[in-house]
Amino acid sequence: METSIKTKHWTDDLKVCNQTGVGEATNQIYKEDGTRCVGYESRDKKCLCLANNSTTNKDANETTSMYAILSGHNGAIVAEKALQEMAADLLLDQLKKCNTDEAVKELMRQSFMSVEKGYFESINQHVATKTAIQLHLSADGMNQYEISQQFENVLQKLDSLNNALSIGSSAVLGLVHRSHLYLGNIGNCRALLCKTDEHDTLTVTQLSVDHNLLNPEEAARLFRLGLLAQNFEGVPLYSTRCIGNYLGKAGYKDCNFLSSASAEPVIFEPEIVGGIEITPACRFLVLMSSGLCRALHDIFPGDISTGNRELVRMISEEFQNQSTLGGVAQSVVHRIVQTHHDTYMQLVEENKPTAFDSRDDVTLLIRNFNYVLPKAFVNRKNGNRSLNSTISYSSTSSDATPTEGNHSTISSNISVTSSNITQPGNPYDSNRRIRSHVDFSDFYKRVEAARKRGTLPAHIEFD
């Protein structure tokens, strides 16, 4: 069962990555008069740690950083335990033996599997107690009404066990190792990688896969199991894949809206991608909690890429306004939270049906690679902007460097969208050359318009 006692973990003593900013907001329940209240203790857990895997403690390329957000369902116990165990698997000595992309990804996959296995071992007593109660009740041959009248305390115990066995967690985890990025996710947390193209336009690539009912492939999988859309009306199927949640997996026959399935509807199957070389074109990595993803969907109910693009636009704007990465992330979270509530209130005022009346925990993690933070505090000791330093890129290739073919394979499985976001105040293009001080965009627009009208002077060559 959940506890509100703050526990200190070994990861609290790890060095925090100072190229990372985090913004957070606790869940809220909305009321039609505009007031709000917190519904439950926050279930989001996060990690932004560094660990040096070099025996000499001097090689910067041997420093591994881990960034993770885990969003708990029905409780935080699974998320908290999973985070601690995965950090131990990935930040200690195991990565020293990983010299290829496949080796790193396999270690991540094994870490996810170890967490899932540990979860099922931890609930053995709960499952045994529940089974004993069910056998006792069925042996008496009474109907449901008679059971409810004579065994009220037993049924309350059964409900408590079911609640405990329904606790699970979504997770998204980014690992930066030897100047390459590896990404693992399960459930409905999300990861975006923002890069600049040859025109210095910020492009948004979703590296993770959403495992929920908005994903056509996941919805089709449940349909093949015999579950229809009406099975999920008004029920909280937070994600179709997750860590934990016995009640949606082995115990699904005891769950009313899942019991008709022909096999386990909620599955454990993480997605792992990488390694993606961190080049100068990589600007920042974004990790989002499941609550933030749902809030974006409520605000921008169309295509998922719209919410991603608008979020990155906000981040880009706040890079110009804030002096710290933490300030960037928290300001974006504040904007999302306020917009979400405003959207709800507008629907109420217009007497329109509201698809939501609450908001889950929101956590946003931004790992900056080399996106300029113009107002960053100046380090007076060395005269540099303390938060604008970039990572050192490895100029040597190795087995961990993905080929163009490998990168294409990764891209074919993810949603890629481009937004016309060019960082204001940055005088350099993606090749670190000074941009032209003359903007010819209006001239080209006028030429194109004249070409369409057929009014371009014939004696002047415009191409």
C-alpha positions as CSV (number, residue, x, y, z in Angstrom):
1,M,0.0,0.0,0.0
2,E,1.1,3.6,-0.5
3,T,2.8,5.6,2.1
4,S,3.3,9.4,2.4
5,I,6.6,9.1,4.2
6,K,9.5,10.6,2.2
7,T,12.2,7.9,1.8
8,K,15.8,8.7,1.0
9,H,17.3,6.6,-1.8
10,W,20.9,6.0,-3.0
11,T,20.2,7.9,-6.2
12,D,19.7,11.1,-4.1
13,D,23.5,11.1,-3.6
14,L,24.4,10.9,-7.3
15,K,25.6,13.9,-9.1
16,V,22.8,15.8,-10.8
17,C,23.2,16.8,-14.5
18,N,23.4,20.6,-14.6
19,Q,22.4,20.6,-18.3
20,T,18.9,19.5,-17.3
21,G,15.8,21.4,-16.2
22,V,12.7,20.0,-14.6
23,G,9.2,21.5,-14.3
24,E,6.4,19.9,-12.2
25,A,2.8,20.4,-11.2
26,T,0.7,18.3,-8.9
27,N,-2.6,16.8,-10.2
28,Q,-5.9,18.8,-9.8
29,I,-9.6,18.3,-9.8
30,Y,-11.6,21.1,-11.5
31,K,-14.9,22.5,-10.3
32,E,-17.4,24.4,-12.4
33,D,-17.0,27.5,-10.2
34,G,-13.3,27.7,-11.2
35,T,-11.8,26.4,-8.0
36,R,-9.3,23.5,-8.0
37,C,-8.1,20.9,-5.5
38,V,-5.4,18.2,-5.4
39,G,-6.8,14.7,-5.9
40,Y,-4.0,12.6,-4.6
41,E,-0.3,12.6,-3.7
42,S,2.0,13.0,-6.7
43,R,2.8,9.7,-8.5
44,D,5.4,10.9,-10.9
45,K,9.1,10.0,-10.2
46,K,12.1,11.4,-12.0
47,C,15.8,10.9,-12.4
48,L,18.6,13.2,-13.9
49,C,21.8,11.6,-12.7
50,L,25.4,11.3,-13.8
51,A,27.8,8.4,-13.2
52,N,31.4,8.1,-14.2
53,N,32.3,4.7,-15.6
54,S,35.9,5.4,-16.2
55,T,38.6,3.9,-14.0
56,T,40.7,7.0,-14.3
57,N,37.8,9.3,-13.5
58,K,39.1,11.7,-16.2
59,D,37.5,10.5,-19.5
60,A,34.5,12.7,-20.2
61,N,33.2,10.2,-22.8
62,E,32.9,7.5,-20.1
63,T,30.4,9.6,-18.1
64,T,27.0,8.2,-18.5
65,S,23.9,10.2,-17.8
66,M,20.4,8.8,-17.2
67,Y,17.2,10.8,-17.5
68,A,13.9,9.2,-16.6
69,I,10.2,9.9,-15.8
70,L,8.0,7.2,-14.4
71,S,4.3,7.9,-14.0
72,G,2.5,5.7,-11.5
73,H,-1.1,4.4,-12.1
74,N,-3.3,4.1,-8.9
75,G,-0.2,4.6,-6.8
76,A,3.5,5.4,-6.8
77,I,5.1,2.3,-5.3
78,V,5.8,0.5,-8.6
79,A,7.2,3.7,-10.2
80,E,9.5,4.4,-7.2
81,K,10.9,0.9,-7.0
82,A,11.4,0.6,-10.7
83,L,13.3,3.9,-10.9
84,Q,15.7,2.8,-8.1
85,E,16.3,-0.6,-9.7
86,M,16.8,0.7,-13.2
87,A,19.2,3.3,-12.0
88,A,21.3,0.6,-10.2
89,D,21.3,-1.5,-13.4
90,L,22.4,1.3,-15.7
91,L,24.5,3.7,-13.7
92,L,26.9,1.3,-12.0
93,D,29.5,-1.0,-13.7
94,Q,27.4,-2.9,-16.2
95,L,27.8,-0.4,-19.0
96,K,31.6,-0.9,-19.1
97,K,31.1,-4.1,-20.9
98,C,28.8,-2.6,-23.5
99,N,30.8,-1.6,-26.6
100,T,28.0,-1.7,-29.2
101,D,24.5,-0.3,-29.7
102,E,23.0,-3.7,-29.4
103,A,24.8,-4.4,-26.1
104,V,23.5,-1.1,-24.6
105,K,20.0,-1.7,-25.8
106,E,20.0,-5.3,-24.5
107,L,21.2,-4.0,-21.1
108,M,18.3,-1.6,-21.0
109,R,15.9,-4.3,-22.1
110,Q,17.1,-6.6,-19.4
111,S,16.8,-3.8,-16.8
112,F,13.1,-3.4,-17.8
113,M,12.5,-7.1,-17.6
114,S,14.2,-7.4,-14.2
115,V,11.9,-4.7,-12.8
116,E,8.9,-6.5,-14.1
117,K,10.0,-9.8,-12.7
118,G,10.8,-8.2,-9.3
119,Y,7.2,-6.7,-9.3
120,F,5.6,-10.1,-9.7
121,E,7.7,-11.6,-7.0
122,S,6.8,-8.8,-4.6
123,I,3.0,-9.4,-4.9
124,N,3.0,-13.1,-4.3
125,Q,1.5,-12.7,-0.9
126,H,-1.3,-10.4,-2.2
127,V,-2.2,-12.8,-4.9
128,A,-2.2,-15.8,-2.5
129,T,-4.5,-13.9,-0.1
130,K,-6.9,-12.9,-2.8
131,T,-7.1,-16.4,-4.2
132,A,-7.8,-17.8,-0.8
133,I,-10.7,-15.3,-0.2
134,Q,-12.2,-16.1,-3.6
135,L,-12.1,-19.8,-3.0
136,H,-13.7,-19.4,0.4
137,L,-16.5,-17.3,-1.0
138,S,-17.2,-19.6,-4.0
139,A,-17.2,-22.7,-1.7
140,D,-20.2,-21.4,0.3
141,G,-22.5,-21.4,-2.8
142,M,-24.1,-18.1,-2.0
143,N,-25.2,-15.5,-4.6
144,Q,-23.6,-12.0,-4.8
145,Y,-26.3,-10.4,-2.6
146,E,-25.8,-12.9,0.1
147,I,-22.1,-12.6,0.0
148,S,-22.4,-8.8,0.3
149,Q,-24.6,-9.0,3.3
150,Q,-22.6,-11.6,5.3
151,F,-19.1,-10.9,4.2
152,E,-18.9,-7.1,4.0
153,N,-15.5,-7.0,5.7
154,V,-14.1,-9.7,3.5
155,L,-15.3,-7.9,0.4
156,Q,-13.6,-4.7,1.6
157,K,-10.4,-6.7,2.0
158,L,-10.8,-8.0,-1.5
159,D,-11.3,-4.5,-2.9
160,S,-8.2,-3.3,-1.0
161,L,-6.2,-6.2,-2.5
162,N,-7.5,-5.4,-6.0
163,N,-6.4,-1.8,-5.6
164,A,-3.0,-2.8,-4.5
165,L,-2.7,-5.2,-7.4
166,S,-3.7,-2.6,-10.0
167,I,-0.8,-0.3,-9.2
168,G,1.5,0.0,-12.2
169,S,3.7,2.6,-14.0
170,S,4.6,4.0,-17.4
171,A,8.2,4.8,-18.0
172,V,10.4,6.7,-20.4
173,L,14.2,6.6,-20.0
174,G,17.0,8.3,-21.9
175,L,20.6,7.1,-21.5
176,V,23.5,9.2,-22.9
177,H,26.5,7.0,-23.2
178,R,29.7,7.7,-25.2
179,S,28.0,10.6,-27.0
180,H,25.1,8.5,-28.1
181,L,21.5,8.6,-27.0
182,Y,19.5,5.4,-26.2
183,L,15.8,5.6,-25.4
184,G,13.4,3.1,-23.7
185,N,9.7,3.5,-23.0
186,I,6.7,1.5,-22.0
187,G,3.2,3.0,-21.4
188,N,2.2,6.6,-22.2
189,C,5.2,8.7,-21.2
190,R,6.9,10.4,-24.2
191,A,10.3,11.4,-25.5
192,L,11.1,14.1,-28.1
193,L,14.4,14.9,-29.7
194,C,14.7,18.4,-31.1
195,K,17.3,19.0,-33.8
196,T,18.0,21.8,-36.3
197,D,18.1,21.0,-40.0
198,E,20.2,22.7,-42.8
199,H,17.9,25.7,-42.6
200,D,18.4,26.1,-38.9
201,T,14.8,25.1,-38.4
202,L,13.9,23.2,-35.2
203,T,12.6,19.7,-36.1
204,V,10.7,17.5,-33.6
205,T,11.1,13.8,-33.6
206,Q,9.1,11.5,-31.3
207,L,11.4,8.7,-30.2
208,S,8.9,6.9,-28.0
209,V,5.7,5.0,-28.8
210,D,2.5,5.8,-27.1
211,H,1.0,2.6,-25.6
212,N,-2.6,3.7,-25.1
213,L,-6.0,3.6,-26.9
214,L,-5.0,6.6,-29.1
215,N,-2.4,4.4,-30.8
216,P,-4.2,2.6,-33.7
217,E,-1.9,-0.4,-33.4
218,E,-2.6,-0.8,-29.7
219,A,-6.4,-0.3,-30.2
220,A,-6.3,-2.9,-33.0
221,R,-4.5,-5.4,-30.7
222,L,-7.2,-5.1,-28.1
223,F,-9.9,-5.4,-30.7
224,R,-8.3,-8.7,-31.8
225,L,-8.6,-9.9,-28.2
226,G,-12.4,-9.2,-28.3
227,L,-12.4,-5.8,-26.5
228,L,-14.5,-3.1,-28.1
229,A,-14.5,0.7,-27.6
230,Q,-17.5,0.5,-25.3
231,N,-15.5,-1.7,-22.9
232,F,-13.5,1.4,-22.0
233,E,-16.2,4.0,-21.7
234,G,-15.7,5.8,-18.3
235,V,-12.9,3.4,-17.2
236,P,-9.3,4.4,-16.5
237,L,-7.2,2.1,-18.8
238,Y,-4.2,4.4,-18.4
239,S,-2.0,2.5,-20.7
240,T,-2.1,-0.7,-22.7
241,R,1.5,-1.6,-21.7
242,C,3.2,-0.9,-18.4
243,I,5.3,-2.1,-15.6
244,G,3.2,-3.8,-12.9
245,N,-0.6,-3.8,-12.9
246,Y,-1.3,-7.5,-12.1
247,L,-5.0,-6.8,-12.5
248,G,-4.6,-5.9,-16.1
249,K,-2.3,-8.8,-16.8
250,A,-2.5,-12.2,-15.1
251,G,-5.6,-11.1,-13.1
252,Y,-7.6,-9.5,-15.9
253,K,-10.5,-12.0,-15.6
254,D,-11.3,-10.3,-12.3
255,C,-11.5,-6.9,-13.9
256,N,-15.0,-6.1,-15.2
257,F,-14.1,-4.2,-18.3
258,L,-11.2,-6.5,-19.3
259,S,-12.7,-9.9,-18.4
260,S,-14.1,-10.7,-21.9
261,A,-10.6,-10.5,-23.5
262,S,-9.2,-13.8,-24.9
263,A,-5.7,-13.1,-23.5
264,E,-4.0,-10.6,-21.3
265,P,-4.9,-7.1,-22.6
266,V,-2.2,-5.1,-20.7
267,I,1.2,-6.4,-21.7
268,F,4.8,-5.9,-20.7
269,E,6.8,-5.1,-23.9
270,P,9.0,-2.0,-23.8
271,E,10.3,-0.2,-26.9
272,I,14.1,0.4,-27.1
273,V,15.8,2.6,-29.7
274,G,19.4,3.8,-30.2
275,G,22.1,4.7,-30.4
276,I,21.5,8.0,-31.9
277,E,24.7,10.0,-32.3
278,I,24.6,13.3,-30.5
279,T,25.8,15.7,-33.2
280,P,26.0,19.5,-33.1
281,A,22.5,19.5,-34.8
282,C,21.0,18.0,-31.6
283,R,19.5,20.8,-29.5
284,F,17.6,19.2,-26.6
285,L,15.8,16.1,-25.4
286,V,12.3,16.4,-23.9
287,L,10.8,13.8,-21.6
288,M,7.2,14.0,-20.7
289,S,5.1,12.4,-18.0
290,S,1.8,10.6,-19.0
291,G,-0.1,13.4,-17.3
292,L,1.6,16.0,-19.5
293,C,0.8,13.9,-22.6
294,R,-2.8,13.7,-21.7
295,A,-3.0,17.4,-20.9
296,L,-1.6,18.2,-24.4
297,H,-4.2,15.9,-25.9
298,D,-7.0,17.7,-24.0
299,I,-5.8,21.1,-25.2
300,F,-4.9,20.0,-28.8
301,P,-7.2,17.1,-29.4
302,G,-6.2,16.6,-33.0
303,D,-3.0,14.9,-34.2
304,I,-0.5,14.0,-31.6
305,S,2.2,15.9,-33.5
306,T,0.3,19.2,-33.0
307,G,0.7,18.9,-29.2
308,N,4.4,18.0,-29.6
309,R,5.0,20.9,-31.9
310,E,3.2,23.4,-29.6
311,L,5.1,22.1,-26.6
312,V,8.4,22.6,-28.3
313,R,7.4,26.0,-29.5
314,M,6.8,27.0,-25.9
315,I,10.1,25.5,-24.8
316,S,11.9,27.5,-27.5
317,E,10.2,30.7,-26.4
318,E,11.0,30.2,-22.8
319,F,14.7,29.6,-23.7
320,Q,14.7,33.3,-24.6
321,N,12.9,34.4,-21.5
322,Q,14.5,32.4,-18.7
323,S,17.9,32.4,-17.1
324,T,18.0,28.7,-16.0
325,L,16.9,25.5,-17.6
326,G,14.8,24.8,-14.5
327,G,13.1,28.1,-15.2
328,V,12.5,27.1,-18.8
329,A,10.8,23.8,-17.8
330,Q,8.8,25.2,-14.9
331,S,7.5,28.2,-17.1
332,V,6.4,25.8,-19.8
333,V,4.6,23.6,-17.2
334,H,2.9,26.7,-15.8
335,R,1.6,27.6,-19.3
336,I,0.3,24.1,-20.0
337,V,-1.4,23.9,-16.6
338,Q,-3.1,27.3,-17.0
339,T,-4.1,26.6,-20.6
340,H,-5.6,23.2,-19.6
341,H,-7.7,24.8,-16.9
342,D,-8.8,27.7,-19.1
343,T,-9.9,25.2,-21.8
344,Y,-12.1,23.4,-19.2
345,M,-13.6,26.6,-18.0
346,Q,-14.3,27.8,-21.6
347,L,-16.2,24.6,-22.3
348,V,-18.2,25.0,-19.0
349,E,-19.1,28.6,-19.9
350,E,-20.2,27.6,-23.4
351,N,-22.3,24.7,-22.0
352,K,-20.4,22.3,-24.1
353,P,-19.7,18.7,-23.0
354,T,-16.3,18.4,-21.2
355,A,-14.1,15.4,-22.0
356,F,-12.2,16.0,-18.8
357,D,-12.7,17.6,-15.4
358,S,-9.3,17.0,-13.9
359,R,-5.6,17.0,-14.7
360,D,-3.0,14.4,-13.7
361,D,0.5,15.1,-12.4
362,V,2.7,16.9,-14.9
363,T,6.4,16.5,-15.1
364,L,8.6,17.9,-17.9
365,L,12.3,17.2,-18.2
366,I,14.6,19.1,-20.7
367,R,18.1,17.9,-21.3
368,N,19.9,20.6,-23.2
369,F,22.7,19.7,-25.6
370,N,23.6,23.0,-27.2
371,Y,20.5,25.2,-27.6
372,V,21.4,28.8,-26.6
373,L,20.1,30.2,-23.3
374,P,20.8,33.9,-23.9
375,K,19.9,35.1,-20.4
376,A,21.9,32.4,-18.5
377,F,23.8,33.6,-15.4
378,V,27.4,34.5,-16.2
379,N,30.0,32.5,-14.3
380,R,32.2,35.4,-13.1
381,K,35.1,33.1,-12.4
382,N,35.7,32.2,-16.0
383,G,33.5,34.6,-17.8
384,N,31.4,31.9,-19.5
385,R,27.7,31.3,-19.4
386,S,27.4,28.5,-16.9
387,L,24.5,26.8,-18.4
388,N,25.4,27.1,-22.1
389,S,28.3,24.7,-22.2
390,T,28.0,21.9,-24.8
391,I,28.9,18.3,-24.5
392,S,32.1,17.1,-26.1
393,Y,31.5,15.2,-29.3
394,S,33.5,12.1,-30.2
395,S,35.1,12.5,-33.6
396,T,36.0,8.8,-33.8
397,S,33.6,6.3,-35.1
398,S,33.0,2.9,-33.4
399,D,30.4,0.1,-33.5
400,A,28.1,2.4,-31.4
401,T,27.9,4.9,-34.3
402,P,24.7,4.2,-36.2
403,T,24.9,4.0,-40.0
404,E,22.5,6.0,-42.2
405,G,20.7,2.7,-42.8
406,N,20.2,2.1,-39.1
407,H,19.0,5.6,-38.5
408,S,16.5,5.3,-41.3
409,T,15.2,2.1,-39.7
410,I,14.6,3.9,-36.4
411,S,12.9,6.9,-38.1
412,S,10.5,4.6,-40.0
413,N,9.0,3.5,-36.7
414,I,8.5,6.9,-35.1
415,S,6.4,10.0,-35.8
416,V,8.5,12.8,-37.3
417,T,7.2,16.3,-37.6
418,S,8.9,19.6,-38.4
419,S,7.9,22.9,-37.1
420,N,9.0,26.3,-38.3
421,I,10.9,27.2,-35.1
422,T,14.1,29.1,-35.5
423,Q,15.7,30.2,-32.3
424,P,15.5,34.0,-32.0
425,G,18.6,35.8,-30.9
426,N,20.9,33.1,-32.2
427,P,23.3,34.7,-34.8
428,Y,24.6,31.3,-36.0
429,D,23.2,28.7,-38.4
430,S,23.4,24.9,-37.9
431,N,27.0,25.0,-39.3
432,R,28.1,27.7,-36.7
433,R,28.3,30.3,-39.5
434,I,27.1,33.8,-39.0
435,R,23.6,34.2,-40.6
436,S,23.0,36.8,-43.3
437,H,21.8,40.1,-41.8
438,V,19.5,40.6,-44.8
439,D,16.2,38.8,-44.9
440,F,15.1,38.0,-48.4
441,S,12.0,35.9,-47.5
442,D,9.6,38.7,-48.4
443,F,11.3,39.2,-51.7
444,Y,11.0,35.5,-52.6
445,K,7.3,35.5,-51.6
446,R,6.6,38.4,-53.9
447,V,8.5,36.8,-56.8
448,E,6.6,33.6,-56.4
449,A,3.2,35.5,-56.2
450,A,4.1,37.4,-59.4
451,R,5.1,34.1,-61.1
452,K,1.7,32.6,-60.4
453,R,0.0,35.7,-61.7
454,G,2.2,35.7,-64.9
455,T,3.5,39.2,-64.3
456,L,7.2,38.5,-63.9
457,P,9.3,40.7,-66.3
458,A,10.4,38.4,-69.1
459,H,13.9,40.0,-69.5
460,I,15.0,39.3,-65.9
461,E,16.2,35.8,-64.8
462,F,14.8,35.0,-61.3
463,D,15.9,31.4,-61.0
